[in-house]
């Protein structure tokens, strides 16, 4: 099989992935609506760990890290979307700029945690600008500080901050400008 044939096959798979992704996001919308009604948490770490075990079961060792990363990323996108459906007048978002502005958010990140990269990816997904990031090593992990700027009136931007505050109990933000 030549390179053009391989690329054509990849194109066909990507079209199927797109359609499946859109179906998954529609279901994610339904999950968000249900969680709003029941006041259930968006992020349930134990459930995500169980899902990752099932989704990566039987995957060839050569592709295991990539398969795990793929499903982690899909779940992160789904969580960001679900949070975006829950931002209206949320108590935790008081003090957040209503339009353009900057915030500093501080949080502790336990060892072996992916939260720093999850939060940076969520901010990027929302179109927020990462102005600066600092980490300070601690015995049990890291102390992290992120400076974010952009338009905080958009649901997805507000969702990023809500996600950080809900998924990390140490997270606090400060309005800068």
C-alpha positions in Angstrom: 0.0 0.0 0.0 1.4 3.4 -1.0 1.5 6.6 1.0 -1.5 8.1 -0.8 -3.6 4.9 -0.1 -2.6 5.0 3.6 -3.5 8.7 3.8 -6.9 8.0 2.2 -7.6 5.3 4.7 -6.6 7.6 7.5 -9.0 10.3 6.1 -11.8 7.8 6.1 -11.1 6.8 9.7 -10.9 10.5 10.7 -14.4 11.1 9.2 -15.7 8.2 11.3 -13.9 9.5 14.4 -15.5 13.0 13.9 -19.0 11.5 13.6 -18.4 9.4 16.7 -17.0 12.4 18.6 -20.0 14.5 17.8 -22.3 11.7 19.0 -20.3 11.4 22.2 -20.5 15.2 22.8 -24.3 15.1 22.3 -24.4 12.4 25.0 -22.1 14.5 27.1 -24.7 17.3 26.8 -27.3 15.0 28.1 -25.1 14.0 31.0 -24.5 17.7 31.8 -28.3 18.3 31.8 -28.8 15.3 34.2 -26.0 16.4 36.5 -27.4 19.9 36.7 -30.8 18.5 37.8 -29.3 16.0 40.3 -26.4 18.3 41.4 -24.0 15.5 40.7 -20.3 16.3 40.3 -18.9 16.6 36.8 -15.6 15.1 37.7 -15.6 11.7 39.4 -12.0 10.5 39.5 -12.8 6.9 40.5 -15.2 6.5 37.5 -12.6 7.9 35.1 -10.0 5.5 36.4 -12.4 2.6 35.9 -13.2 3.8 32.3 -9.6 4.1 31.4 -9.0 0.5 32.6 -11.8 -0.8 30.5 -11.0 1.3 27.4 -7.3 0.2 27.4 -7.9 -3.4 28.3 -6.4 -5.7 25.7 -4.5 -2.9 23.9 -1.2 -3.9 22.5 1.6 -2.7 24.8 3.2 -0.7 21.9 0.0 1.6 21.8 -1.0 1.5 25.4 0.3 5.0 26.5 -1.1 6.6 23.4 -4.5 4.9 23.8 -4.7 6.0 27.4 -3.7 9.5 26.5 -6.4 9.5 23.7 -9.2 8.5 26.1 -7.9 10.9 28.8 -8.1 13.8 26.4 -11.6 12.8 25.2 -12.8 12.8 28.8 -11.1 16.1 29.5 -12.8 17.7 26.5 -16.1 16.2 27.7 -15.6 17.6 31.2 -14.8 21.0 29.9 -18.0 21.0 27.9 -20.1 19.8 30.8 -18.7 22.6 33.0 -19.5 25.1 30.2 -23.2 24.0 30.6 -23.1 24.8 34.3 -21.5 28.3 34.6 -24.6 30.5 34.8 -24.5 32.5 38.1 -22.3 29.9 39.8 -21.3 31.0 43.3 -17.6 30.0 42.8 -17.3 32.4 39.8 -18.1 35.6 41.7 -15.3 38.0 41.2 -14.4 36.7 37.8 -14.1 39.4 35.1 -17.3 39.8 33.1 -15.5 40.5 29.8 -11.8 40.9 29.0 -9.5 40.6 32.0 -6.7 38.6 33.7 -6.7 36.3 36.7 -4.1 34.5 38.7 -5.1 31.0 39.8 -3.1 29.1 42.5 -3.5 25.4 43.4 -1.5 22.5 44.8 -0.8 19.6 42.5 -0.2 16.2 44.1 2.7 14.1 42.9 1.8 12.0 39.8 -1.2 14.3 39.1 -1.9 15.5 35.6 -3.9 18.5 36.8 -1.5 21.1 35.7 -1.5 19.9 32.1 -5.3 19.3 32.2 -5.9 22.9 33.4 -3.5 24.4 30.8 -5.2 22.4 28.1 -8.6 23.4 29.2 -7.6 27.1 29.2 -6.2 26.7 25.7 -9.4 25.0 24.5 -11.4 27.9 25.9 -9.2 30.4 24.0 -7.6 31.9 27.1 -4.1 33.1 26.9 -1.6 31.6 29.4 0.5 34.6 30.2 2.7 33.0 32.8 3.1 29.7 34.7 5.1 29.0 37.8 5.6 25.8 39.7 7.3 25.3 43.1 8.3 21.9 44.1 6.9 20.7 47.5 7.4 17.4 49.4 3.9 16.2 48.3 3.8 17.6 44.8 3.9 21.2 43.4 2.4 24.5 44.1 1.2 25.9 40.8 0.3 29.5 39.7 -1.2 30.3 36.3 -1.8 33.8 34.9 -4.7 33.7 32.4 -6.1 36.4 30.3 -8.9 36.7 27.8 -12.7 37.1 27.6 -14.3 35.6 30.7 -17.8 36.3 29.5 -17.8 33.1 27.3 -19.2 30.0 28.9 -16.2 27.9 28.0 -13.8 30.5 29.6 -15.9 30.6 32.8 -16.1 26.7 32.6 -12.3 26.5 32.8 -12.2 28.4 36.0 -15.1 26.5 37.4 -13.3 23.2 36.5 -10.1 24.3 38.3 -12.1 25.3 41.4 -14.2 22.1 41.4 -11.5 19.6 40.6 -8.9 21.0 43.0 -10.0 21.9 46.5 -7.0 24.1 47.0 -7.6 26.3 43.9 -8.3 30.0 44.4 -8.3 32.8 41.8 -7.5 36.4 42.0 -8.8 39.1 39.6 -5.8 41.1 38.2 -7.2 43.5 35.7 
